[in-house]
Amino acid sequence: MASNYFFGSDEELLLGGIPKYFYGLRRTDEGDLYLTKLNQLSVTDSITINIPGPPEEDYVEFEYGVDYLDNRATDHSLQFENLFFEQYRWDNRSMLYYIDSDGSLVVRIGQNYVYPSGI
């Protein structure tokens, strides 16, 4: 069982100024969108940056706290084939995304949302 030991009294000291949440967006070949949210203070959360493939297709400029939004070229091809997320960003706010009954993408900042079952 893993144990975490934190030095400091608040998240700012624990994370050294790096935002707490990571949000990664990816799209499948079928067009399905997936949003991943990672809490850096969680002992169970992890992310994949590159999937297996030729090393020259890896994204090697990943930096904690630095957003990346440019993996699609103007012709819609991927810039880095092995990069798991097409876009990712960091934020200190907890954001929850969902599709409302009108089909619009909605974000709630700092509020919980109970996702409907049976969808």
N, C-alpha and C positions, 0 to 999 in steps of 0.2 A: 504494500500500500504506500502510495506516494505521500510525502509530507511537504508542505510549503512553509517556509520561514520568511517572514517579511520584516524588513527593517525600515522604520519610519512610521508615521502616524496617519498618512493619507495617501490616496491614489497618486497624486502628483509626485510625491517622493518615491513611491514604489515603482512607478513606470518611467521616471526620469524625464517627464515632459512629453512622452509619446502618448498619443490618444489611446483610450482604453479599448475601443471597439474597432474591429476590422470587418468591413463589408465587401464581399466578393460577388460579382455577377458573372454568370456563364450561361451560354446558350448551347443546346444540343444541335446535332445535325437536323433533327426533326423540328426545330424551332422552339422547343420548350425552354423557358427561362428559369434559372435557379439562383436564389440569393442566399449566400452563406453569411452568417453573423458569428463572429468570434469575440469572446470576452477574454482579454489577455490575462485577467486575474483568475481565470478558471484553470483547474488542474487537469480537466478532461478535454478541453477544446484543443483542436489542432487544425492546421490547414495544409493543403498541398499547393505548392507553387508551380512546379513543372511536373507533367506526366511523363512516363517513359517514352523515349524517342531519340532521334539523332541529336547529339549534343549541340550542334549548330542551330537547332530550333529552340533551345532553352532560353528562357528569360533570365538573365544573370544580374540585372540591376535592381532586384528587389531590395527595398530599404524599409525598415520599420518607420511608420509615421509618414511615408511619402506616397501620395496617391498615384495611381496609374490608370489612365482612361483611354489609351490609344491603341489597343490591340487589333482594331479593325481598320483596314485601309479604306480609301474612298471607293475601291472596287469591291468592298466587303470581304476581301481575303484577310486571313489572320496574319499579323506581323510576326508572331512567335507561335508556331504550331503546338509547341509543348506547354505553353502557359495555360494553366488550368482555368484561370479567370480571365475573361475578356477585359474586365474593368475591376478595379478595387479602390477602396478609399478607407480612410481612418477617421474616426470621430470620437469625441468624448461623450456624445449623447447616445443614449439607448434609443434606437429607432426600430419600430416594428412596421413592416409593410404587409398590406393585404389588398385583395381585389374586392371592391364593394359590390352591392347588388346591381349597380349600373355598369359594371365592368371596368371601372376606373381604378388605377393603382393609387392607393392611399398610404400615407405614412403617418404614424403616430409617434410623437417624440416624447419619451419619458412616461408613456402610458402603456398599460397592458392591453391586449386584445385577445379575446377568446375566439379561436378559429372554429367555424362551424364544422360539424362532423358529417360524414356521408357524402362528401364532395368528390 
